[in-house]
Structures are given as structure tokens and as C-alpha cells.
Amino acid sequence: MRFDGGVEEEMLRKMGGRIAHRGPDESGVWIGRACGLAHRRLRVIDLSARAAQPMSNEDGRLRLVFNGEIYNFPELRRDLVTAGHAFRSDTDSEVILHGYEEWGAGVFSKLRGMFALALWDEKEQSLVLGRDRLGKKPLFYAQGGGWLAFGSELSVFRETPFLKIAVRRESLREYVQYGYVNSPYTILDGVWRLPPGSWAIWNQRGFTIQAYWRLPERAGLARAEGATVAEAADALEPALLDAVQIRLASDVPLGCFLSGGVDSSLVSALAQESMGRRLSTFSVGFAGWEGSEARHAAKVARHLGTDHHELTVAPSDALEGFEEIHSRLSEPLGDDSFLPTFLISRETKRQVTVVLTGDGGDELFCGYSKYRHFVLANRTPSWLRGVAARIRSLPLGDRARKGGEALATPNSLELARWLSSLWKAEELDGIFATPFPNASGRDAFRERWEAWANYPDLERWMLCDMETYLEGDILPKLDRASMSVALETRSPFLDHRVIEEAFRWAPHARVRGGGKEILKEILARRLPPELFRRPKQGFGMPLAEWYRGPLRGLLTRYMDRERLRRRGVFEPNRIQKMVELHLSGRRNFARKLHALVAFEIWADRLFGERQELPVG
């Protein structure tokens, strides 16, 4: 959008080309007096040309581009038809257009789904942006004097000549610490993420953002603290079943990821019992890797009676494609599970276009091991924590050293931060070539922690995670990995009605038995417990061994002293020392070094290999 000269079609088409992988089925461009819109379509609902975007209302006043799915669109469509609106298509996109005509910005609180959208009003010369409640779909924007640009991935801003691309200094520090950047910032200076659960309007009077939804703000509201797990399961099961059923609508082949864990097994079980045919389920087994859960998934699938597809990937496929796969990220992501997430998405896309996933179950039902560590550390006597503070500098193994550091943290906030960090706060200053102070003074983790003071500390951290780790890492990982191969993923646990119901019941935040007590109770009504009651396995890869073996050359190339000196970001000697310690087997720095490698791969793609990194 430009009020000072209009929009060039060539620039729009180039911006659309940057995200062609997200919508390979169709492309469209529309240009008005001050606004231009480009869209890439992945056909899922109403495969006809009538559902093409950018989409207009009857008189051409409104134009819409939209990424995502509105699961309750049939219900909203009926309400709108009753109110006198006429439809030309069977798509959920048109429901948004007529919904905005009928309810204005009130339409956002009525939408149940995942979405990032932009709606241009030609008469008012204003743009409305909107994003779903949890941030499942990405929406980035930048603005300057008389212009605004937006898109689904950061790469689109390479095609906007009026924006100088540079790395934001404070975001780089945050990325290194956590492996991601918190909203509303991004890794790029001057480029922002629209916060989840928000809508914004931009016109000649300026740019304003308003929230339309938040996570439950107070604990104990109509909550039975003494409720049993069975009572909580009885209350939550209908909401979860509805969240699954509403996500089964599709005009293209649909299936479920099935790892054999609690979350994906429950989603698959509820989906199978809701369908009139056999559900397609998918797991990926990595040949020769002990961490593969494929055999567990196969047992669950046999019991449920699904049409199961066990896809086997050779480690050589992952290793040979390691660099190219990570170069698909339009922003750096330090999460080493991006690779297996991409691989299962790529293999599943060969069979279906839409899959249901179990994402969100860990954050909502206390499934991460770090939550158990948090509870145990907080129960540790103060005298023992004092001992830990004194011995953590001794030459201990990695596991003992980390345990001592965690116990030495002064309070629950800093313990949660320590357990959430890749590089710890005291390590940050030493790894940058020049001091990278937090110039803004902003501490997103503390901000979110303090916002949930009404909750007990464990739930407080879970809520903090949903606004930081989930939105900054888990959801971008899932979206970028799946959409890079045009696979749509849907997450029933992240339905806002499920979330609101879960927080009414204290048992959702118990670590007993590995957490997820409520989900296990619901699943036990459908599966024998021996099929799912086992220790949780992560979705990462054996990075420590790979970086010492087949990926050793890649690690040493990206962490090369001369390369780092030329880039001007990381302190070469400190990084080289860590590489040497890792390669020798004396220390395990795989996850920390991986975050730096992922950053360097991304920086090469955006700025070129031999350039000094521009930092704003």
C-alpha cells in the first residue's frame, strides 16, 4: 500500500513468487488506487475458480487475501444468508468478506480457525489485517512514510525497494538465547509480526492494533481445584471431539500425523471414530535410528483400524539435504526438530494435502520434561541449592553441570528462563564479536511471566510458553516445514474452546506420571494403556553424533574462524573453542552450535556468504 505513488505490479508478482511454495495451485494479483494484493493459493475448500483470490465482494469495494482455514464457516454462512447476503462460492474466504460487511471488526471474534488475512476497503482507503488467536498462521508487516508492506514470510521484503534489509540487534541476541524471536519483533529491523489474537487497521491517519482475544486471564474462575482427572476428562472430551470433527472438512485428501505418542494417538482416535471411512495416518521411521517411534505408531494404527502409512527415510537423505532443507526457512530457527518435521511433511504430502496434528498438547497439558524439572527444582531444599551453586564450576559432566546450574537459579522466573534457553544469559556477551546489549531494555520472557501473576508458578510458565515458545518456535517450525511442501496442518488442541475449557480444570497442569493426565484418561477409553504409557520421546535428531561425524564438515565450514570474522557477528575464538570441545567429545554443544549454524545458513540466503552482516 502506498498513498504517495501507487503500487507496481512487477514488485507484487515478485513478492508473491517468494511464497509460491505455500500456494502452488494458483496465483492472483489485484491493484487499486493505493493498494496492491498478491496471493498464492493452495486449494483445499471449493477447488473452483470462484474461490480464487484476491477476492472481492459484490460491488468491488472490499478485496481479501487470506491464508488458513475457517472451520466454522458453514455456520457463519447460514447466519449471513439469513441476514440477506448472497454467496457466489462455497469457500470459507467469502464468509470473511460478508462477515466483515455485516459485523465489521467483530468478525474476528466469530472466526474459529487459523488465519492471516488482509482486507482492503477501496472506498475508505484503509487496510485491515487480522491473525488467529494463537498465531498458527504468520503475518509480517513493515511500514514507513506513506507505505505499508506485508506478507506470510520474511522473504517477501527482499522485493520491497523502499525497505533497507538489516538484522535487528536486540532480536539477534534474543534468537541466540532462545532459538527464536518473540512477537511483535522479528529478526529483521523494521519488520514486525502482528501479535496473535489481534487485528490492525492502516490508513492515512496511521496504524493501530487491537486485541480481540487473550488466553484465560485468571486462575480459579469457575474452576474446581479439587476436581478429579476423570471429572476433568468428562468435561474436556466433548470440546476436544468437536475440535477434531470441525477440522475434518476438506475437498482434498486428508489424514493424521501419528507418532504413537499420546497427543497424535488421541487426535487420530477421535478422527477415526468421527469419519465414515478409514482414516489415513502417517508416521516416519528413520532407518537404523533407535529413536524412531514408527513401531509404536503401527501398533496404535492397527488397534484404531486406520489406513496406516509408515514412511521410511534413510539417514543419508536427511544428511545430504541438511543444508538445503534449512535454507528453506525465511527466518532463522534454532530448533533442531525442524528437519524431521520437514521430512515427515514432505513424505506425507505425497499422499494427502491436509493433516491433523497433536501440536499444542505439551504446552496445554504439561507434557514437556522441563515442567517436571521445574517442579522438582522448586521442591529442592534451599541448602541443597546452595551446594549446587558452589559446585557448578567443577569439571563435571554435561548432565551434572546443567543440574547444578538449574538448581542455582535464584527464583522461579529465572529457573523457567534457564530451562527455556539455549545459550544462558551469562554466556551471551562472550559469544558476540562486539557487545550486543539489550538496548531496548525489553525482556519479553519477564513481561509474559509477570502478566500471569494470578496463576500458580507452573501454570504461569505454561501460559508464558504459549505466548513465547509456542508462538515463536513450535508454530513457525510446523508452518514453515509443512507449507514449504504445500501441506496444510491443523491442530485441534489449539482450538480456543479447548484451551478455555482446559484452564477451568487444575489437573491440566500436573506433572504426575509424565503429565497429560487428562489426555491419557480420554485416550484410555479408546486404547489399551500399554500402547501409549511410555516415556515421551522428542522429535529431534542425533545432532551431537552427526556434528562429530557426517556433518562435521558442515559445522566447521559455517563456524570457520575467518568466515565468522568476515561476518562480524560471533566472536571467532570463543566459537572455535566450543567447536573443538564438541568435536573432541568432552562437551556436548550440539544444540547451541546448531542455532548458530541455522542462523548462518539463513544469513547466506538473505545477504550472501561473503558479506558483513548489516545490523540495525
C-alpha positions in Angstrom: 0.0 0.0 0.0 1.4 3.4 -1.0 -0.5 6.7 -0.7 2.3 8.5 -2.3 2.5 6.9 -5.7 0.7 3.6 -6.2 1.9 0.0 -6.3 4.0 -1.6 -9.1 2.6 -4.9 -10.4 6.1 -6.3 -11.0 7.0 -5.9 -7.4 3.8 -7.6 -6.3 4.4 -10.6 -8.5 7.9 -10.9 -7.2 6.6 -10.8 -3.6 4.1 -13.5 -4.5 6.8 -15.5 -6.1 8.7 -15.6 -2.8 5.9 -17.6 -1.3 4.9 -19.7 -4.3 5.7 -22.9 -2.3 2.9 -22.0 0.1 0.3 -21.9 -2.7 1.4 -23.8 -5.8 -2.1 -24.3 -7.3 -2.9 -20.8 -8.4 -1.8 -17.2 -8.2 -3.6 -13.9 -8.4 -2.8 -10.1 -8.3 -5.1 -7.1 -7.9 -4.1 -3.4 -8.0 -6.2 -0.5 -6.9 -5.5 3.3 -6.5 -3.2 2.9 -3.5 -3.2 -0.8 -2.8 -1.9 -4.0 -4.5 -2.6 -7.5 -3.3 -0.9 -10.8 -4.4 -2.0 -14.3 -3.4 -0.7 -17.8 -3.8 -3.5 -20.5 -3.4 -3.4 -24.0 -2.0 -6.8 -25.4 -3.0 -8.5 -27.1 0.0 -12.1 -25.9 0.2 -14.1 -25.2 -3.1 -11.5 -26.1 -5.7 -13.2 -24.0 -8.4 -12.1 -20.7 -9.9 -14.9 -19.0 -8.0 -12.8 -19.3 -4.8 -9.7 -17.6 -6.3 -8.0 -14.7 -4.5 -7.7 -11.8 -4.2 -11.5 -12.0 -3.7 -13.9 -9.1 -3.9 -17.4 -8.5 -2.6 -20.3 -7.8 -4.9 -19.7 -4.1 -5.6 -15.8 -4.4 -5.6 -15.4 -2.2 -2.5 -13.7 -4.9 -0.5 -10.7 -7.1 -1.5 -9.4 -10.0 0.5 -6.3 -12.1 0.6 -6.4 -14.9 3.2 -4.2 -17.8 4.3 -5.6 -20.5 6.5 -9.0 -22.2 7.2 -12.2 -21.1 9.0 -13.6 -24.3 10.4 -17.0 -22.9 11.4 -17.6 -21.2 8.1 -20.8 -23.3 7.3 -22.4 -22.0 10.5 -21.4 -18.4 9.8 -22.5 -18.7 6.2 -26.0 -19.7 7.3 -26.2 -16.7 9.6 -25.1 -14.4 6.8 -27.6 -15.8 4.3 -30.3 -15.3 6.9 -29.1 -11.7 7.2 -29.5 -11.2 3.4 -26.1 -11.9 2.0 -25.7 -13.7 -1.3 -22.7 -16.1 -2.0 -21.0 -16.9 -5.3 -18.7 -19.7 -4.0 -18.6 -22.4 -1.4 -15.3 -21.3 0.2 -14.6 -20.0 3.7 -12.9 -17.0 2.2 -16.1 -15.4 1.0 -17.6 -15.9 4.5 -14.9 -13.5 5.8 -15.8 -10.9 3.2 -19.5 -10.9 4.0 -18.8 -11.3 7.7 -16.8 -8.0 7.6 -19.7 -6.3 5.7 -22.1 -7.5 8.4 -20.1 -7.3 11.6 -17.0 -5.1 10.9 -14.0 -6.0 13.0 -16.4 -8.0 15.2 -16.0 -10.8 12.6 -12.6 -11.8 14.1 -14.1 -13.0 17.4 -16.6 -15.1 15.4 -13.9 -16.9 13.3 -12.9 -20.3 14.6 -9.8 -21.4 12.8 -6.3 -20.5 11.7 -5.8 -17.4 9.6 -3.7 -14.5 8.5 -5.7 -12.1 6.3 -5.7 -8.6 4.8 -8.8 -6.8 3.7 -8.7 -3.6 1.7 -11.6 -1.1 1.7 -11.3 0.9 -1.6 -13.9 3.5 -0.5 -12.3 4.2 2.9 -8.8 3.7 1.6 -7.9 1.5 4.6 -6.4 -1.8 5.2 -7.4 -4.3 7.9 -5.0 -7.1 9.0 -6.0 -10.0 11.2 -4.4 -13.0 12.8 -5.7 -16.1 14.6 -5.8 -16.4 18.3 -2.6 -18.5 18.8 -0.6 -17.3 15.8 -0.8 -20.5 13.8 -0.6 -18.5 10.6 2.2 -16.0 10.1 1.7 -12.3 9.3 4.6 -9.9 8.9 4.5 -6.2 8.1 6.7 -3.2 7.7 5.7 0.5 7.3 7.2 3.8 6.6 6.2 7.3 5.4 3.0 6.7 3.4 3.6 3.0 2.7 3.0 -0.4 4.3 4.0 -3.9 3.1 3.0 -7.3 4.5 3.4 -11.0 3.8 3.3 -14.5 5.1 7.1 -14.9 5.2 10.1 -12.6 5.7 11.5 -13.3 2.3 8.8 -11.1 0.6 10.5 -8.0 2.0 13.5 -8.7 -0.2 11.3 -7.4 -3.1 10.4 -4.1 -1.4 13.0 -1.5 -2.5 11.8 1.1 -0.1 12.9 -1.1 2.9 16.5 -1.5 3.8 17.1 -5.0 5.0 19.2 -5.4 8.2 19.2 -7.6 11.2 17.7 -6.1 14.4 20.4 -6.1 17.1 18.2 -7.0 20.1 16.4 -9.7 18.1 19.8 -11.3 17.2 20.6 -11.5 20.9 17.2 -13.0 21.7 17.5 -15.5 18.9 20.8 -16.8 20.2 19.4 -17.1 23.7 16.2 -18.9 22.9 16.5 -20.1 19.3 13.7 -17.8 18.1 12.5 -14.2 18.3 9.4 -13.1 20.3 6.5 -11.1 18.9 6.0 -8.4 17.9 9.6 -8.3 16.7 11.3 -10.3 14.0 15.0 -10.9 13.2 14.8 -8.0 10.7 15.0 -4.4 11.7 11.7 -2.6 10.9 9.7 -5.7 10.2 7.1 -6.8 12.7 4.8 -9.7 13.5 1.2 -8.9 14.1 0.6 -10.4 17.6 -1.7 -13.4 17.8 -5.4 -12.7 18.6 -5.1 -9.2 17.1 -6.3 -7.1 14.2 -5.0 -3.9 12.9 -6.1 -1.0 10.6 -3.8 1.2 8.5 -4.9 4.3 6.7 -3.7 7.9 6.2 -4.4 8.6 9.9 -1.9 5.9 11.0 -1.6 2.3 12.1 -3.4 0.9 15.2 -3.5 -2.6 16.6 -6.3 -4.0 18.8 -6.6 -7.4 20.6 -9.8 -9.4 20.2 -8.8 -12.5 22.3 -6.4 -13.5 25.0 -5.5 -16.6 26.9 -7.6 -17.1 30.1 -6.5 -14.2 32.4 -7.3 -15.5 35.8 -6.9 -18.9 37.5 -9.7 -20.2 39.7 -12.5 -18.6 37.7 -15.3 -21.2 38.0 -12.6 -23.8 38.5 -12.9 -26.8 40.7 -9.4 -27.1 42.2 -10.2 -30.4 43.8 -11.6 -32.0 40.7 -10.5 -35.4 39.7 -8.8 -36.3 36.5 -11.9 -38.3 35.4 -14.2 -35.3 36.0 -11.9 -33.0 34.0 -11.7 -35.6 31.2 -15.5 -35.9 31.1 -15.8 -32.1 30.7 -13.0 -31.7 28.2 -13.7 -34.7 25.9 -16.7 -33.1 24.1 -14.8 -29.9 23.4 -11.8 -31.9 22.0 -14.0 -34.2 20.0 -15.7 -31.2 18.5 -12.4 -29.6 17.7 -11.3 -32.7 15.8 -14.6 -33.1 13.9 -14.7 -29.5 12.8 -11.2 -29.9 11.3 -12.1 -32.9 9.1 -13.8 -30.8 6.4 -11.8 -30.9 3.2 -12.3 -31.2 -0.6 -8.8 -32.8 -0.9 -7.3 -35.9 0.7 -6.9 -35.6 4.5 -5.0 -37.7 7.1 -3.3 -37.5 10.5 0.3 -37.5 11.7 0.6 -40.5 14.1 3.8 -40.8 16.1 2.4 -43.2 18.6 2.6 -40.7 21.4 -0.4 -39.5 23.5 -1.3 -36.4 21.5 -1.3 -37.7 18.0 -2.8 -41.1 19.1 -5.8 -39.2 20.7 -6.3 -37.0 17.7 -6.2 -40.0 15.4 -8.6 -42.0 17.5 -11.1 -39.1 17.7 -10.8 -38.5 13.9 -11.2 -42.2 13.0 -14.4 -42.6 15.1 -15.8 -39.4 13.5 -15.3 -40.5 9.9 -17.4 -42.8 7.8 -14.3 -44.3 6.2 -10.8 -45.4 7.2 -8.6 -42.5 8.2 -5.2 -42.3 6.6 -2.4 -42.0 9.2 1.3 -41.3 8.7 4.4 -41.9 10.6 8.0 -41.6 9.5 10.6 -44.1 10.6 14.3 -43.2 10.3 16.1 -46.3 9.2 18.7 -47.6 11.7 17.8 -44.9 14.3 16.8 -46.1 17.8 14.8 -43.0 18.5 12.2 -43.8 15.8 8.7 -44.3 17.2 7.4 -45.9 14.0 6.8 -49.3 15.6 4.7 -47.7 18.4 2.6 -45.8 15.8 2.0 -49.0 13.8 0.6 -50.7 16.9 -1.8 -47.8 17.6 -2.9 -47.7 14.0 -3.7 -51.4 14.0 -5.8 -51.0 17.1 -7.7 -48.0 15.7 -8.1 -49.6 12.2 -6.6 -46.7 10.3 -5.1 -46.9 6.8 -1.6 -46.5 8.1 1.4 -45.4 6.0 4.8 -45.9 7.5 7.3 -43.9 5.6 11.0 -44.7 5.9 13.7 -42.1 5.5 17.3 -43.1 5.2 19.7 -41.0 7.4 21.6 -40.2 4.3 18.5 -38.4 2.9 18.5 -36.2 5.9 22.2 -35.6 6.0 22.6 -34.9 2.3 19.6 -32.5 2.3 20.5 -30.8 5.6 21.7 -27.5 4.3 19.1 -27.2 1.5 16.3 -28.0 3.9 17.3 -25.4 6.4 17.8 -22.8 3.7 14.0 -23.0 3.1 13.4 -21.1 6.3 12.7 -17.4 5.7 13.7 -16.6 9.3 16.3 -18.4 11.4 15.0 -21.1 13.8 17.3 -22.8 16.2 15.0 -25.8 16.8 16.8 -29.0 15.6 13.4 -30.7 15.1 12.7 -28.6 12.1 14.5 -31.2 10.0 12.4 -34.3 10.9 9.2 -32.1 10.8 10.1 -31.2 7.2 10.8 -34.8 6.3 7.5 -36.1 7.6 5.7 -33.3 5.9 7.5 -34.0 2.6 6.7 -37.7 2.7 3.1 -37.2 3.8 2.4 -34.6 1.0 2.9 -37.4 -1.5 -0.3 -38.9 -0.2 -2.5 -36.1 1.2 -2.8 -32.3 1.2 -4.2 -31.8 4.8 -3.2 -33.4 8.1 -4.3 -33.1 11.7 -1.5 -32.9 14.3 -1.1 -33.2 18.0 0.7 -29.9 18.4 -0.2 -27.9 21.5 -0.8 -30.9 23.7 2.5 -30.4 25.5 2.0 -26.8 26.3 -1.6 -27.2 27.4 -1.3 -30.4 29.4 2.1 -30.2 30.9 3.9 -32.7 28.6 7.4 -31.3 28.5 10.1 -32.8 30.7 11.2 -29.3 31.5 8.0 -28.8 33.5 8.8 -31.8 35.7 12.4 -30.5 36.2 10.9 -27.1 37.2 8.7 -28.7 39.8 11.5 -30.9 41.2 13.9 -28.0 41.4 11.4 -25.8 43.2 10.9 -28.6 45.8 14.7 -28.9 46.4 15.7 -27.7 49.9 17.5 -24.3 49.9 20.6 -25.8 51.5 21.0 -28.2 48.6 20.5 -25.4 46.1 23.3 -23.6 47.8 25.6 -26.6 47.4 24.7 -26.7 43.7 25.7 -23.1 43.3 29.1 -23.8 44.7 29.9 -27.0 42.7 28.6 -26.0 39.3 32.0 -24.7 38.3 33.7 -28.0 39.0 34.8 -30.2 36.0 31.6 -32.3 35.9 29.8 -34.0 33.0 27.3 -32.0 31.0 24.3 -33.5 32.8 25.6 -32.8 36.3 26.8 -29.4 35.3 23.4 -28.5 33.9 21.6 -29.8 37.0 23.8 -27.6 39.2 23.2 -24.5 37.1 19.5 -25.1 37.2 19.4 -25.5 41.0 21.5 -22.4 41.5 18.9 -20.1 39.8 17.6 -17.6 42.4 13.8 -17.8 41.8 11.0 -19.5 39.7 11.3 -16.9 36.9 15.0 -17.4 36.4 14.6 -21.2 36.7 11.9 -21.1 33.9 14.2 -18.9 31.8 17.2 -21.2 32.3 15.2 -24.2 31.3 13.9 -22.3 28.2 17.2 -21.1 27.0 19.8 -22.5 24.5 22.5 -20.1 25.4 22.3 -18.9 29.0 22.2 -15.2 29.9 25.7 -15.2 31.4 27.1 -16.7 28.1 25.7 -14.2 25.7 28.2 -11.3 26.0 31.1 -13.6 25.3 29.9 -15.0 22.0 29.3 -11.8 20.1 32.2 -10.1 18.2 31.1 -6.8 19.6 29.0 -6.1 22.7 25.3 -6.7 21.9 23.5 -5.1 24.8 19.7 -5.3 25.1 19.5 -1.7 24.0 15.7 -1.6 24.2 15.7 -2.9 27.8 12.8 -5.2 26.8 12.7 -8.6 28.4 9.8 -10.5 26.7 10.1 -13.5 28.9 9.8 -11.5 32.1 6.9 -9.4 30.6 4.9 -12.6 29.8 5.8 -14.1 33.2 4.6 -11.1 35.1 1.4 -10.9 33.0 0.3 -14.2 34.5 0.8 -13.5 38.2 -2.7 -14.7 39.0 -1.6 -18.3 38.3 0.5 -20.8 40.3 4.1 -20.8 39.0 3.8 -23.9 36.9 0.7 -22.8 35.0 2.3 -19.3 34.9 5.2 -20.8 32.9 2.9 -22.9 30.7 1.0 -19.7 29.7 4.3 -17.9 29.2 5.4 -20.7 26.9 2.2 -20.4 24.9 2.9 -16.8 24.2 6.7 -17.2 23.6 7.9 -20.7 22.8 4.7 -21.9 21.1 4.2 -18.8 19.0 7.9 -18.1 18.4 9.2 -21.6 17.8 6.7 -24.5 17.6 4.1 -23.0 15.3 6.6 -21.4 12.9 8.5 -24.7 12.7 5.3 -26.5 11.8 4.1 -23.9 9.4 7.4 -23.4 7.5 8.2 -27.1 7.3 4.7 -28.1 6.1 4.0 -25.1 3.9 7.4 -25.4 2.2 5.9 -28.5 0.5 2.3 -27.2 0.4 0.9 -29.4 3.2 -1.8 -27.9 5.4 -1.6 -28.8 9.1 -4.5 -28.5 11.6 -4.1 -28.6 15.3 -7.2 -29.5 17.4 -5.5 -28.9 20.8 -5.1 -25.3 19.8 -8.8 -24.7 19.3 -9.6 -21.7 21.6 -12.6 -23.5 23.1 -10.4 -26.5 24.1 -7.9 -24.1 25.6 -10.5 -22.2 27.6 -12.0 -25.5 28.9 -8.7 -26.9 29.9 -7.8 -23.9 32.0 -11.0 -24.5 34.0 -9.5 -27.7 35.4 -6.5 -27.7 37.6 -5.4 -31.3 36.6 -4.3 -30.0 33.2 -1.2 -28.6 34.9 0.0 -31.7 36.8 3.4 -33.3 36.0 2.5 -36.7 37.7 3.2 -39.7 35.5 4.8 -37.5 32.8 1.9 -35.0 32.6 -1.1 -35.1 30.3 -3.2 -37.0 32.9 -6.5 -35.7 31.3 -5.5 -36.7 27.8 -4.4 -40.2 29.0 -7.7 -40.6 30.7 -9.6 -39.8 27.5 -7.3 -42.0 25.4 -7.6 -44.9 27.8 -11.3 -45.1 26.8 -10.1 -45.9 23.3 -6.7 -47.6 23.5 -5.1 -50.1 25.9 -2.8 -48.1 28.2 0.2 -50.3 27.3 0.1 -48.8 23.8 0.8 -45.2 25.0 2.0 -45.2 28.6 5.8 -44.9 28.0 8.4 -42.2 28.3 8.0 -39.3 25.9 10.4 -39.2 23.0 11.3 -36.0 21.4 11.2 -35.3 17.6 14.8 -34.2 17.4 17.7 -35.9 15.6 21.1 -37.2 16.9 22.8 -33.9 16.3 25.7 -34.4 18.7 26.8 -37.5 16.8 26.1 -36.0 13.4 28.1 -32.9 14.1 31.0 -35.1 15.2 30.6 -37.4 12.2 28.8 -36.9 8.8 28.0 -33.2 9.5 31.5 -32.3 10.8 32.5 -30.6 7.6 29.3 -28.5 7.6 29.9 -27.5 11.2 33.5 -26.5 10.7 32.7 -24.6 7.4 30.0 -22.5 9.0 31.9 -21.9 12.2 35.2 -21.3 10.4 37.2 -18.6 12.2 37.8 -16.5 9.1 34.2 -16.8 8.0 33.0 -15.6 11.4 35.5 -12.7 11.4 34.3 -11.6 8.0 30.6 -11.8 9.1 31.4 -9.7 12.1 28.7 -11.2 14.4 30.1 -14.0 16.5 33.4 -14.0 18.4 35.6 -16.4 16.4 37.9 -17.6 19.1 35.1 -18.4 21.6 33.1 -20.2 19.0 36.2 -22.2 17.8 36.9 -23.3 21.3 33.3 -24.6 21.7 33.6 -26.4 18.3 36.8 -28.1 19.4 35.3 -29.2 22.7 32.3 -30.6 21.0 34.3 -32.5 18.3 36.5 -34.0 21.0 33.5 -35.4 22.8 34.5 -33.6 26.0 31.3 -31.4 25.9 28.0 -31.5 24.1 27.3 -28.1 22.5 25.3 -29.6 19.6 22.1 -27.6 20.2 23.9 -24.3 20.9 26.1 -24.7 17.8 23.1 -25.8 15.7 21.4 -22.5 16.4 24.4 -20.6 15.1 24.7 -22.9 12.0 21.0 -22.4 11.3 21.5 -18.6 11.6 24.4 -18.7 9.2 22.5 -20.7 6.6 19.7 -18.2 6.8 22.1 -15.2 6.6 23.8 -16.7 3.5 20.4 -16.9 1.8 19.4 -13.4 2.6 22.7 -11.4 2.5 25.2 -13.6 0.7 28.1 -15.7 2.1 30.9 -13.2 1.9 29.1 -10.1 3.2 29.4 -8.5 6.6 26.1 -8.7 8.2 24.2 -5.4 8.3 22.9 -4.9 11.8 20.4 -2.1 12.7 
